[in-house]
Amino acid sequence: MPRSTVSRLLVPALVVGLTATGAVLGTRWAAAELAPARCTFSAADREVRLTPEQAANAATIAAVAVRRGLPPRAATIALATAIQESKLRNLRYGDADSQGLFQQRPSQGWGTVEQVTDPVYASDAFYDALVEVRGWDEGVVTEVAQEVQRSAFPDAYADHEWEGRVLASVLTGQEGAGTALDCRLGGRAGTGSAQEVADKAAAQLGLTGRPDGRLVLLEAGDPARAWAAATWAVSHAQAEEIVRVQVQGRVWDRASGTWSDADDDGAANGSPTTVVVEVG
């Protein structure tokens, strides 16, 4: 076969091959970009998968328990309750005048509609009532939750106890090493505000954050609380346009949605209690 004929055959074949390869890679990229955003929490060989909205609300509930110095069990009860009441969504409707994460009723003295639909206020209100329940820290979860909520379905909280335990273990820093939480968000982050992240960390976790350009340095005080702050930041990554979270030599990256070893300690300067959050 003449060389010119071979060339005429090979060039179209090469173009077709490159086009096909590009199509496959493009399809994979598009699938990754368009895949539903999900956060996966892992503990005790069990997993809980949440949307970014649910994950952020769960993190807020747990963070308020951490700020108040309550044990992980308090967060377990609160999270199991919120899963049953609202599926961890900040509902603006419900039975009668029930509202918010815990379906708290303004007519029953829980606060105004504006207050009970503020996740921080609602969480504080729940814990205020929880710690008044005698034996709350040792009692059966669904029974304790019922003492707080006075629900028409008193046994329903038991269905979500295991989910509450998984979420509380991760979000209060009991599960570390950057293996207990992956958030695969897809898409690119918009422009975030380091100051807003610092303000929310103060309100929810009780931590002082130091904004520095696109970075926020959170000083947690102890290693477990550092992981609580790190998982809080990852859980809020969608809402706050967070692209990177680093703690104890591990880093979560928005592009991959997973944790890996950090190349260096960077702004953390080797401190096991400092969390570095970067916004887009």
N, C-alpha and C positions, 0 to 999 in steps of 0.2 A: 504494500500500500504506500503510495507516495507520502512523503513527510508532510506536505501541505494538507493532504486529506486527513492525516492523523491529527494535525493541529486543529483543523476545523471541528473534528469530533471531540477532542479533549477539552477545548475551551468551553463549549456549552455544558459539558458534563461537570466541569469544575464549578461553573457558575451555579448550576443546579444544586451541586453538593453544598456549596457555601450558603446558598439561599435556604436550603433545608436545615442546615446547622443553625443558621441565624434564626429561623422560625422556631426551632426547638428551644433555643436559649431564650428567645423572646417570649415564648409561651411559658417557660418556667419562671422568668422574671415577672410576667404578668400575673401568674398564679400566686407567686409569693406576695406581690403587691396587693392583690385583690382578695387574698384569703381572709376569712373572718379573724379579726384581732381577738386574741385569747391570752389569758394569764393562767398558768397552771401551778397550783400549790401542792407540794408533796411532803408527806410526813407519815411515819409509821406504815409504810408500804401502801398508802392510799393517796389518791389525787382528787383535787377539787379544781374544776375548770370554770373560770368566770370571764365575763366580758370586762373590758377596761373600766366601764362605769361601776360594775359590781365590785371589782377588785379595789378601786379607789374608795368606795364606801366601806368595804370590809377593813381596809387599812386604817381608815379614819376611826372606826369603832375600836379597833385594837389599840391604836395610838393613844386614844383618850384614856384607856385603861392603863397604859404604860405611864402616861403623864401623871395619873392619879396615884401611882405606886401600887396598883392592884395586881394580884397574881394572874397568871395566864388563865386560870379557871374563870375569872370574871369575864375575860374576853370570850372564852368558849361559850358561856351562857348568853352573853349579849349577841354574839354572832349567830348562834343557833336560833335565837329569838328573831333576829332580823331576817334570817333566811326564810323562816316560816311566815313572818308577817308581810314581808315586801319583796322577797327574793333579792334582797340587798339593792333595791331600787328606791330612790327617794320619791315616793309616790305623792302626788298632789290630790289623791282621792282615796276612798276606802269606805268601809261600813260606817254609817252615821257620819260623824265628823272626824273619823280617824285619818291621820296624815303621816307622811314621812316614812323613814326606815323602820320604825318600830310601831307604826300605826297608832301613835299616841293621840289622845282626844283632848282638844282644848277645853271642851265642856267638862272634862273630868279633872281639870287642874294641871294638865301637863305643860301648859304654856300657850302662847298664841300660835296661830297657824304659821306665821313667819318663823317663830322659834322652833317648833317641832319639825319643820322642814329644813332646818339648818342641821346638817349631820353632826356637827360638833355639839351643839346645844342638846340635840336629841340623845346623843350618846351619854353626855353628862347627866341628863335627866334620868336615863335608864339606870346608870350606876348609882345615882343618888338613892333611887328606890331599892336597888339590889342590895346595897350594903345594910339596909334596914331590915332585910329578911333574916330572921334568926336561923343560923346554921347554913347560910347560903354557900359558904365555902366548902361544905361537906355534903350537903343534901343532893338528892337526885336532880339532875339538871332540869328536866321538864317540870318538876314540881316547883323548883325555885323560880323558874321563868314564869310559871303560872301565878305565883304569888305576886310577881311584879306586874304582869300584864292583865290578869283577870279575864282571860280569853274564854270564848264560848267553846273552844276546842282545847281543853287543858292538856291533853296527851300529845298534841301534834308536834311540840318542840322536840320530843324524843327522836322523831324521824331525822332530825338534822344535827343531832349531837355530834356524830362523828365528823361531819363537815365543819362544825364549829371548832372541834378539837384540832383538826388539820390546819385550818386557817389561823387559829390562835397560836399554835406551835410555831408556825412560820413568821407571823406578823409581830410576835412579841420577842423574837430573836432566839427562840429555843432551838430552831433548826438553822444552822449557819452553813459555812463553807461554800455558799453560792450554788447550791444544788437543789434548794427547796422551792425556788420560785423562778419560773421563766415567763416572760411576757413578750409574746411575738405580736407586734403591733402593725407591721406592714406600713407602707407609705413613708413619707419623709416628715420629719418634725417641722413645725412652724417655728415662729419666733417666741421663745419663752421669756419669762422675767425671773431673774435670780432673786430679786427682792420679794416677789410674790411667793416663791418657794420658801424663802427664809421666814416670811410672815406665817405661812401655813404650818411650817415645822414648829414654830413657837406656839401657835394656837392649839395644835393637835398633839404634838409630842412633848411640848414644854422645853424644847431645845433652842438654844441661841444659834442662829446661823449667820455667817459672815459672807455677804455677797462680795464677789471679786470678779467683775466683768461678767462672763457667762457662767462662772463657778459659784457654788455655795458650799462653804465648809461648815459642817455640823459637828459639834463636839458632844459626843454622847455620854461620856463619863465612864462607861464600862463596856466590855466587848459585846455582851448580849444586847444591850440597848443600842449599840452601834448597828448590829444586824437588824434590829427593829426599825431603826431609822432608814437603813438601806432598802429593806423590803417595802417600807412605806413609800420611799421615793420611786422605786420601780413600779409599784402599784398605781402611783399617780402620774406615771410618765406620759400617758396619753393626754390627760387634762392639762398638765403643766409643761408640755413640750420638752420633756427631759430626754436627753440623748445618751447619757452615760452616768453610771453610779459606781463609785469605787470605795471599797472597804476591805481592810485586812488582806491586802494583796490580791483581791479578786475584783473583777470589773464586769458590770453588766453593760452591754452595748445595744442600743436600740436597733441597729442595722441587722444584727443576728438574733436579737431577742433572748440571748443566753448569756451565761457567765463564762469567764475565762480567766486565766492568770494575768495579772497586770504586768506590763513591761517594766514598770518602776512604780515607786510609791507616790511620785508626783507631789501634789499639794498636801497629801496626807502626811508626808515626811516620816513614814514608817510607824505612825501612831495607830494602835489597834482600836482606838476609840473615836477616830476621826472619819467621817463620811464625806466624800467629795461628790457633789452633784453638779452635773453640767447640763445647761439648758440649750436649746437650739437658737 
